[in-house]
Amino acid sequence: MGKKNHFVFQYKGNKHAEIDNIINHIDFTDKKNIIEPFCGSSAMSFNIWKLYKDKFNYILNDLDKDLYNYYRFIKYDLCSYEEFEDNLNRITQEFLNHNDKKSFYNEIYQNNRNIYDYIFCKKHNGLGIDGLCPSIKRIAKNKFQLTKEQKDFFDFIKSSNVKIYNTEWSYVYSKYKDFNDCILILDPPYAFSCNTFYVDDNIEDIYTNLVYTLNMNTYLIIQDLWIMRLLFKDFKILDCYDKHYELKHKRTSHIIISKK
């Protein structure tokens, strides 16, 4: 059964619904560090933390500068849950009171006056022509409140055991991959789909690199395609499971790979 969503806004590739499919295959024996070179929503590390708390150190890295800034905001600048709720509700109310809602949305999307503008735009990036998406209509009636899962995620990010980086995945991977006390969980961008932060050459380098360097401490989660099975034919497939994309309402399959 998938876990509840811990993210305030929808995040493409969020693994919260897939945790049970993945975590049961990880061997935590004698490990001290959990490393996510493509952390994204950090669902894996967060759910491991919920099970083991600060037994491990957690290294989170992502090339998305905005996501990195969001994490740093939670870790260093956010004072309370109430502060977060109040500020997000304030911007939402500004939007609802504005005569030209589409212009207001476009303005804060382009200017991002503060971190709450970023959150608001990510949370409501489905605004239609009339300037009102279903989520805005719901918030007009009910003020935003953090769920317990979202509060727990904030506590996780604030933990002294969590370190956050914004650099190339290969730097983080190379630094930790040969240490026996580390677990590396790799969820790279799809090889055959557009990604804002990785051009085609970068993606090709990712998979080429992994074919030659994947080791016993690494768990690779990728789309189940024939070419991927061929590329990693000498490695062990730990599991294959279906994935449902909430935003696009489509299904695909994923495989979990490790060294034999």
N, C-alpha and C positions, 0 to 999 in steps of 0.2 A: 504494500500500500504506500503511495507517495506521501511525502511530508507536506505540511501546509506551507504556503508561499511566505518567505521571510522578507521579501523585497517590497518596498513601498510602491515601486512602479514596475510595470511589466518589463522583463529583461529577456531579450532574445537568447535562447540557448540555456535558460535557467534550468538547473538539474534538480530542483527541489522535488519533482515528481518521480525522479528516477533513483533516489538515494538507496532504497532497499536493493535495487538491482545491482548496484555497484559496491556498496560498503561491505556486503557479506563476503566479497572475494578478496578483501584486503587483509593481509597478514600484518598485524600491529606488533608482533613479538619483537621485543628489544628495540623498538623505534622511539625516537625522541622528537622528530621534526616532520611536519606535514607541509609539503611544498606544492603550490599551485602556480605554475608559470603562466597559465592562461586562466586566471581566477574567475573572471566574469562576475557572476553573482555570488561566488564563494560558497555555493550551497554545500559542496563536499566538506570543506574545512569546518563550516558552521555546524553541520550535523555531527561530525566527528567530535567537535568541541562539546556539543550537547550531551554526548555519551561519556566523554572522558575529561571534560573541562580542561584545566591547565596541565594535564599530564603531558601534553605535547606543546611544542612551539609551532606557530603557524606562519608560513611565509606566503603572502598573497602578492601576486604581480599581474598587472595587466597593462597593455599598451594604450588603452583608452584613457586619455588625460582627464577627461571629465569624470569618468568613473573613479579614477585615482583621487581626484579632488573631493569627490563625494565621500569616499572612505576617510580621507584625512579630516574632513569636516566633522564627521561622526566621532572620530577618535579624539580629536584635539579641541574642537570648538563647540560642540553641542553640549549644553549644560544639563538639559533635562528633557524628558519625553514631552512635558507640557510645552516647553519652548518650541519644539519641533511642530507639534500639533497646532499651536497658536499661529505660528508664522505661515504654515502652509494654508491654514484656514483664512488667514488675512489676505493672502494673494488670491485665493479662490474667490473671496468676497469682492475684492477689487475687480476681478474679471466679471463676476456676475452683475456688478453695479455699472460696468462700463457700457456706454451706448453702442460702441463698435467693438464687439467682442473679438472678432477675427483680427482686427488691427492691434488690439491689446495683446492678443496671444502672439501674433507675429513680432511685435515689438520686443516682448520679453524673451522670445525665442532667439532673436537676433542679438540682443544686447546682454542677456543674462546678467542682470544687475547684481544678483547674489546667488548663493547655492539653492535657495528656495525657488528661484525662477527655473533653474535647471530641473529640479525635482518636479515642479508643476508641469513643465513642458513634456518631460518624459512620461509623466503619469497620464497626461491628456493629449498625447500626440496623435489622436484620432479625430481631432476637430473637423467637423464637416463644413460644407459651404455656408450653412446658416450660423456657424460659430458655436454650435452646441452639440457636444457628443454625449452619448448616454451617461458616461461617468460623471460629467459636469452636472447633468440633471439630477443624478442621485445625490451628489454632494450638496446641491442647493437645498435639499430637504434634510440631509443628515450631515453634520459636521464630521470631518475626517478625524478618526481616532486610530492610534497605533494598535495593532493586535498584539497579543502576548508574544507571538512568534517574531514580529518585527522588533519589539522591545528586546527580546532575547538576542536578536541579531546585533542590535546596537551594543549590547553588553559584550558580545563576542568581539566586535571590532575594537572596543575600548580596552579589552584585556591587554595586559602588559606582555602576554605571550604572542601577540599578533603583531607582525611587521608587514608594512605595506610598501610596495615598490611600483615604479612606472618605468619599466625598461624592456629591452628585447627579451623574449622568452628564453632564447638560447643562452644568454648570460646567466640567468637563474638556473636553468637546467644543467648547464655545464658545471656550475659551482657546486651543486649538491648531488648530482646523479651517482657519484661513486662512493658516497658515504653510506655505510651500512645502517646507520641509525636514522636514515631519511626515507620517507615515502613520497614519491613524486606522482601526482595525479595530473595527467595531461588531457585537456579537452580542447584541442586545437580547432581553428576555424575549418569549416568544410572545404574540401579540396576543389569542389566544383560549384561554388556559389559565391556571390559578391560579399566582400567583407570590407568595411570602411577602413580598417587599420592594417590590412595585409593585402598587398597587391599580388598578382599571380605568381611573380618570381619568389616572393617571400613564402607563399604557401607551398610552392614546389620545394623550396629549401627545407621547410619544416619536416615534410614527410621523408625526404631523402635523408636528412639528418637522423631522424628517428629509426629508420631501417637499420642504420649502422651503429646506433648508440643505445638502443633500448636495452635495459637490463632488468634484473630481478626486483629492483626496488621501484620500478616504474609501472604504472597502470595507465594505459592509453585507451581513451574512449572516443570512437570515431563512427561515422556513418557506415552502415553495412552495405558496401558496394562490392561487386565482383573484383574491381581493380584494387580495392583495399585488401581484400582477402588474398589476392595474388601478390601484392606488394609485401604483405606481412605473412607469407605462407610458412615461414620458418619459425613463427612465434605461436604461442598458445592462446587460443580464443577461450576466455574464461566464461563468457556468457554472451547471449544475443537476446535483445529485448526490443519491444516496440516503444516508440516515443510519439507522443501527441503534442503538437504545437498549438498552444492556446490562442496565439495571436492570428495565425494563418489557418487554423482549423484543418491541419493536414497531419498525416501520420507518416512515420518513416521507421527504420530499424537501426539500432546501434549495436556495436560489438565492443567488448572489453578485452583488450589484448595485453599480454605480459610475456616476459621471457620464459621459455620452456625450462 
